Amino acid sequence: MTAVNDLWSYLETVDRPIVLYGTGDGADKILAELDRRGIPVADIFASDGFVRNRVFREKKVISYEEARRRHGDGMILLLAFGSSRPEIIGRFYALANRHEFYAPDVPVAGGELFTASFARAHEEELRQARELFSDDESKALFDSVIRYRLSGDIRFLSEPVTDPDRVFSTLLHPESYRLAADLGAYTGDTALFLLKRAPKLEALLALEPDSRNFGKLCLNTAPTKKVEAHLVAAWNRPDVLPFSQGGGRGIRHSEGKKAVQVRALPLDFLLDGRRPDFIKFDVEGAEREALEGCAGSISAHSPELQVALYHRSEDLFSLPLLLHRLNPSYSFYLRRFPCIPAWDLNLFAVKNPF
């Protein structure tokens, strides 16, 4: 990409065919922004096995080889889905070695894009948030994520990355946990991961608003006898909220004709005075409200925290700044688990780091 403000501005200047790789929610968001800017898409292709004579947004979905036959290696590819699977990530980099290849950053939960104008408007907040992180790895990752979001260039996502085991063995203290909470528990993957690494854990509160996921959560964690599952959304006050079906891990807070009504509660209400040692927040864009819903526990008890920072563009700076206001004693670390695009980006807050 040439030296322009951001990927979207660059795409407005090119005269080569732009081809979308993937369909679904991500493709809808990318196409909406391209349409808004008057940028045409020549074709849409899917991975082998997913073509199946489909039509997406009034375009026939073709194969990669067909896209190459039509447009050659000079086509610009835009990735419209994500994956953490090593073989698929390897495929992305292979395509990037052959073509001009970008993964446009579109917020999972909607809202403003992370464009050059957005970055300039929030320059001071970004600076303040970066300074809160306690090690060079966090700051390098912070910088890389910004470069990726502006450029769409997946090479900025190659390093630094880590894995959950390393985080829990070097930054956090699961051996001391007795009470934990998992907000956005999905089907129990994080709960089961944590139960294996926290031998003293007596109880884990798991909040999941999607009824289908909740059923699987209860089934998957039943043998442990330690999981207290709640079919509720984490929020900052008792409420009933409209949620719409998402394309990923479940449902998210959203208005719409097909919305379902979901009970919402603050975690502090469910804790009822109990002292948590660890809380995970991955609630599809409602992280701010979920944090506000356990502000009392965070301020009083300094539980170790894992907070998703990738659902909204502003999460990268607004959530660290909010947490610092709630509890200035925390040390912050930024880590990203392997994934393209820049999902699975998490803030880890600890009071007494190693």
KARAVEN-V698065 format. One record per residue. SS is DSSP state (@ for helix, = for strand, . for the rest). PHI is phi in whole degrees, 0 to 359 (999 if undefined). Layout:
# KARAVEN-V698065
ss->SS phi->PHI
ss->SS phi->PHI
This chain:
# KARAVEN-V698065
ss->. phi->999
ss->. phi->287
ss->. phi->283
ss->. phi->233
ss->. phi->298
ss->. phi->200
ss->@ phi->301
ss->@ phi->298
ss->@ phi->296
ss->@ phi->297
ss->@ phi->298
ss->. phi->291
ss->. phi->259
ss->. phi->275
ss->. phi->237
ss->. phi->258
ss->. phi->295
ss->= phi->255
ss->= phi->237
ss->= phi->270
ss->= phi->252
ss->. phi->116
ss->. phi->230
ss->. phi->104
ss->@ phi->299
ss->@ phi->298
ss->@ phi->296
ss->@ phi->302
ss->@ phi->292
ss->@ phi->294
ss->@ phi->297
ss->@ phi->297
ss->@ phi->290
ss->@ phi->298
ss->@ phi->299
ss->@ phi->299
ss->@ phi->268
ss->. phi->72
ss->. phi->261
ss->. phi->281
ss->. phi->248
ss->. phi->284
ss->= phi->202
ss->= phi->231
ss->= phi->236
ss->= phi->232
ss->. phi->296
ss->. phi->307
ss->. phi->96
ss->. phi->244
ss->. phi->285
ss->. phi->48
ss->. phi->55
ss->. phi->266
ss->= phi->237
ss->= phi->229
ss->. phi->52
ss->. phi->67
ss->= phi->240
ss->= phi->291
ss->= phi->282
ss->= phi->248
ss->= phi->273
ss->@ phi->299
ss->@ phi->297
ss->@ phi->294
ss->@ phi->298
ss->@ phi->294
ss->@ phi->297
ss->@ phi->283
ss->@ phi->236
ss->. phi->76
ss->. phi->286
ss->. phi->277
ss->. phi->291
ss->= phi->262
ss->= phi->259
ss->= phi->243
ss->= phi->282
ss->. phi->240
ss->. phi->210
ss->. phi->232
ss->= phi->201
ss->. phi->250
ss->. phi->285
ss->@ phi->304
ss->@ phi->291
ss->@ phi->283
ss->@ phi->300
ss->@ phi->299
ss->@ phi->295
ss->@ phi->301
ss->@ phi->292
ss->@ phi->297
ss->@ phi->294
ss->@ phi->292
ss->@ phi->283
ss->@ phi->258
ss->. phi->232
ss->= phi->284
ss->= phi->227
ss->= phi->225
ss->. phi->244
ss->. phi->303
ss->. phi->275
ss->. phi->239
ss->. phi->303
ss->. phi->302
ss->. phi->261
ss->. phi->84
ss->. phi->98
ss->. phi->293
ss->. phi->282
ss->. phi->274
ss->. phi->263
ss->@ phi->297
ss->@ phi->292
ss->@ phi->297
ss->@ phi->298
ss->@ phi->294
ss->@ phi->295
ss->. phi->245
ss->@ phi->302
ss->@ phi->291
ss->@ phi->295
ss->@ phi->298
ss->@ phi->298
ss->@ phi->296
ss->@ phi->295
ss->@ phi->302
ss->@ phi->293
ss->@ phi->287
ss->= phi->283
ss->. phi->264
ss->. phi->220
ss->@ phi->294
ss->@ phi->299
ss->@ phi->297
ss->@ phi->292
ss->@ phi->296
ss->@ phi->293
ss->@ phi->305
ss->@ phi->295
ss->@ phi->294
ss->@ phi->296
ss->@ phi->296
ss->@ phi->299
ss->@ phi->297
ss->@ phi->298
ss->@ phi->285
ss->@ phi->262
ss->. phi->73
ss->. phi->278
ss->@ phi->290
ss->@ phi->297
ss->@ phi->287
ss->@ phi->259
ss->. phi->287
ss->. phi->212
ss->. phi->275
ss->. phi->230
ss->= phi->217
ss->. phi->224
ss->@ phi->302
ss->@ phi->301
ss->@ phi->295
ss->@ phi->298
ss->@ phi->287
ss->@ phi->263
ss->@ phi->244
ss->. phi->252
ss->. phi->259
ss->. phi->231
ss->@ phi->297
ss->@ phi->295
ss->@ phi->257
ss->. phi->289
ss->. phi->242
ss->= phi->227
ss->= phi->227
ss->= phi->222
ss->= phi->238
ss->= phi->263
ss->. phi->90
ss->. phi->284
ss->. phi->56
ss->. phi->256
ss->. phi->104
ss->@ phi->297
ss->@ phi->292
ss->@ phi->300
ss->@ phi->292
ss->@ phi->301
ss->@ phi->291
ss->@ phi->299
ss->@ phi->286
ss->@ phi->250
ss->. phi->234
ss->. phi->296
ss->. phi->266
ss->. phi->297
ss->. phi->260
ss->= phi->205
ss->= phi->225
ss->= phi->276
ss->= phi->243
ss->= phi->251
ss->. phi->215
ss->. phi->274
ss->. phi->275
ss->@ phi->296
ss->@ phi->291
ss->@ phi->296
ss->@ phi->299
ss->@ phi->300
ss->@ phi->290
ss->@ phi->301
ss->@ phi->297
ss->@ phi->295
ss->@ phi->289
ss->@ phi->257
ss->@ phi->305
ss->@ phi->297
ss->@ phi->283
ss->. phi->64
ss->. phi->249
ss->= phi->267
ss->= phi->258
ss->= phi->271
ss->= phi->229
ss->. phi->276
ss->. phi->213
ss->= phi->264
ss->= phi->285
ss->. phi->211
ss->. phi->261
ss->. phi->197
ss->. phi->296
ss->= phi->196
ss->= phi->236
ss->= phi->240
ss->= phi->279
ss->= phi->236
ss->= phi->248
ss->= phi->290
ss->. phi->265
ss->. phi->263
ss->. phi->242
ss->. phi->275
ss->. phi->157
ss->= phi->244
ss->= phi->222
ss->= phi->300
ss->. phi->192
ss->. phi->280
ss->. phi->159
ss->. phi->296
ss->. phi->264
ss->. phi->291
ss->= phi->252
ss->= phi->271
ss->= phi->233
ss->= phi->290
ss->= phi->232
ss->= phi->216
ss->. phi->287
ss->@ phi->299
ss->@ phi->302
ss->@ phi->297
ss->@ phi->285
ss->@ phi->292
ss->. phi->51
ss->. phi->93
ss->. phi->291
ss->. phi->259
ss->. phi->278
ss->. phi->259
ss->= phi->207
ss->= phi->224
ss->= phi->252
ss->= phi->240
ss->. phi->213
ss->. phi->238
ss->. phi->54
ss->. phi->100
ss->. phi->256
ss->@ phi->298
ss->@ phi->300
ss->@ phi->295
ss->@ phi->294
ss->@ phi->295
ss->@ phi->297
ss->. phi->285
ss->. phi->229
ss->@ phi->301
ss->@ phi->297
ss->@ phi->294
ss->@ phi->296
ss->@ phi->290
ss->@ phi->275
ss->@ phi->242
ss->. phi->50
ss->. phi->296
ss->= phi->292
ss->= phi->231
ss->= phi->233
ss->= phi->233
ss->= phi->294
ss->. phi->241
ss->. phi->234
ss->. phi->283
ss->. phi->230
ss->. phi->302
ss->. phi->283
ss->@ phi->302
ss->@ phi->301
ss->@ phi->246
ss->@ phi->290
ss->@ phi->286
ss->@ phi->301
ss->@ phi->294
ss->@ phi->297
ss->@ phi->297
ss->@ phi->296
ss->@ phi->292
ss->@ phi->291
ss->. phi->205
ss->. phi->292
ss->. phi->280
ss->. phi->290
ss->= phi->257
ss->= phi->250
ss->= phi->227
ss->= phi->248
ss->= phi->221
ss->= phi->232
ss->= phi->277
ss->. phi->302
ss->. phi->186
ss->= phi->232
ss->. phi->288
ss->. phi->278
ss->. phi->274
ss->. phi->56
ss->= phi->262
ss->= phi->229
ss->= phi->267
ss->= phi->244
ss->= phi->245
ss->= phi->226
ss->. phi->276
ss->. phi->233
ss->. phi->290
ss->. phi->296
